[in-house]
Amino acid sequence: MSVYNFKVRKINGEEITLESYKGKVLLIVNTASKCGFTHQYEGLEDIYKKYKSKGLEILAFPSNQFAEQEPGTNDEIQDFCKLNYGVTFQLFDKTNVRGEDAHPLFKYLSEQLPYKGLNLNHPIGQRLTEVLHNKFPELLEGNSIKWNFTKFLIDSTGNVVGRFEPTTDPKDLETEIEALL
């Protein structure tokens, strides 16, 4: 099994299979517009522009599951991303990424690589860890996605080769991306 086995819905409602990205390196990210990590849209767009011609695709899946930080409609999300960050990479339908109702793609991704913790040296890492322990202790269990802007790196044959928590800035993924392109 690989990511190519999953169907997803673009933000415009069109259903596709991830097989349409076969041969590309993918960075799959769950996103939110009202999060302390929202500025990562800018870094993701920078990486996309830099590596798109070499075979990188970024697939962003907005989710409202973490402190309701993505309350908008698909149209509002798309407008926000374009107006505030100039996002040109593919946005998808607002999606559940954890729990029983999680999209099968995100259940699969979470099972492929374990959660290894947040970078506590990141300016938000320590604070987010405290929030998770104090307000959302159930999120700390298992390998499920813990917060917005968790990133999964997929090689050109559909294998999950990297998991990066929200405290990993997109620019810090360039070495791994370059190695796969």
Secondary structure, DSSP 8 states (H G I E B T S, - for coil): --GGG-EEEBTTS-EEEGGGGTTSEEEEEEE-SSSTTTTHHHHHHHHHHHHGGGTEEEEEEE--TTTT---S-HHHHHHHHHHHH---SEEB-----SSTT--HHHHHHHHHS------TTSTTHHHHHHHHHHH-GGGGSTTS--STT-EEEE-TTS-EEEEE-TTS-GGGGHHHHHHH-
